Amino acid sequence: MTSHDHITRGRASLEVLRAEARDELDTVIHERCLAGEDPLEFMDELLSVDELVVYLLRADAIAANGGQAPSPTREYRVLRQIALEHPALTTTVWRLLGSDRLRAA
């Protein structure tokens, strides 16, 4: 997929974003089970639906910026904007800002 083919999710409703994320997580769970993994061993590793929504919106912002990884200041601004646009994600955004998960992405 080129940057011109990238689909922006920013205008989608939170319900649509959550449904997309839930479908993605369901696919990951299904594939890992088919590979013989025990769900009890990997479920804690998976992102929550809201965490995945934040990551999808963050990826859209990075793509819109030419694919350039954000500086810590821009990262904060991008995530803050996600929280402002989707208030129900505010707690998730702040939790991710304080975790190592975001730095590993």
Residue, then its C-alpha position, 0 to 999 in steps of 0.5 A: m500500500t502506498s501513501h496515496d492508498h492509505i485509508t484515513r480513519g480520523r473521520a470514522s465514528l468511534e463505534v466503527l473504529r472499535a468494530e474494526a479493531r475488534d475484527e482485527l483482534d478476533t483475527v489475531i486470536h483465531e490465527r494464533c489458536l490455529a497455530g496451536e497456541d493456548p489462548l490462556e498463554f497469549m491473551d494478556e499480551l494482546l492490546s485492548v480494543d481501545e488500545l488498538v484504535v489508538y494505535l490505528l489512529r496514531a498510524d494514520a497520523i504518521a502516514a499523513n506525516g510522510g511516514q516519518a516517526p514522530s519526535p516525543t513532542r509530536e507523539y504527545r501532540v498526536l495522542r493528545q489530539i486523538a483524545l480530544e477527537h475521541p473523548a472516550l479514548t482519553t483514559t487509554v491515551w494517557r495510559l499508553l503515554g505512561s507505558d512502555r508499549l507505546r515506545a515499543a511500537 
